[in-house]
Amino acid sequence: MDKDRDCRCCEKKVPILDRKTCPECGHVFQGNGWDGIDAHWRSKHEHIMPYEEFWQSLCAEHRQTRGK
């Protein structure tokens, strides 16, 4: 992955909220932050980019889970 690649959530203009939202389909994750994103991404969006690449692309603000 290109280290200069922008955060996928920033590219898609996903707001930074307590409830995390998938930048590709708008799915809102229930519970604690990004819980379940790996299974969701791999089953629905792996054709866009591998999960590991997506996760590494996230900026600190989008990756952060409040309270942690």
C-alpha positions as a printed Julia matrix, in Angstrom:
68×3 Matrix{Float64}:
   0.0     0.0    0.0
   1.14    3.52  -0.75
   1.92    5.17   2.6
   0.64    8.48   1.25
  -2.8     7.04   0.49
  -5.61    8.96   2.11
  -7.84    7.53   4.8
 -10.67    5.62   3.11
 -13.21    7.18   5.49
 -11.89   10.7    4.79
 -12.02   10.02   1.03
 -15.68    9.03   1.38
 -16.42   11.95   3.75
 -17.51    9.7    6.63
 -18.01   11.86   9.74
 -15.97   11.06  12.84
 -18.6     9.77  15.26
 -18.87    7.41  18.22
 -20.78    4.95  16.02
 -18.48    3.78  13.23
 -19.82    3.67   9.68
 -18.57    1.61   6.75
 -17.26    4.04   4.12
 -18.43    1.81   1.27
 -22.02    0.9    2.16
 -22.97    3.05   5.14
 -23.47    0.12   7.53
 -23.44    1.47  11.11
 -21.61   -0.81  13.52
 -23.37   -1.52  16.79
 -21.55   -1.9   20.07
 -17.97   -0.88  20.66
 -16.46    1.14  17.82
 -15.29   -0.96  14.88
 -16.34   -4.34  16.35
 -17.19   -6.59  13.4
 -15.53   -4.5   10.67
 -13.1    -7.27   9.7
 -15.82   -9.85   8.94
 -18.05   -7.2    7.33
 -15.28   -5.86   5.09
 -14.01   -9.3    4.07
 -17.51  -10.51   3.12
 -18.73   -7.38   1.33
 -15.84   -5.18   0.2
 -12.72   -7.33  -0.24
 -13.04   -6.74  -4.01
 -12.41   -3.02  -3.43
  -9.25   -3.54  -1.37
  -7.98   -6.12   1.1
  -9.12   -5.6    4.69
  -5.56   -5.06   5.91
  -5.06   -2.28   3.37
  -8.36   -0.65   4.36
  -7.52   -0.78   8.08
  -4.02    0.63   7.54
  -5.47    3.46   5.44
  -7.55    4.83   8.31
  -6.37    8.04   9.91
  -6.0     8.17  13.69
  -9.27   10.07  14.07
 -11.32    7.5   12.16
  -9.57    4.53  13.74
 -10.04    5.79  17.28
 -12.76    4.31  19.46
 -13.87    6.78  22.09
 -13.26    5.72  25.63
 -10.14    3.77  24.65
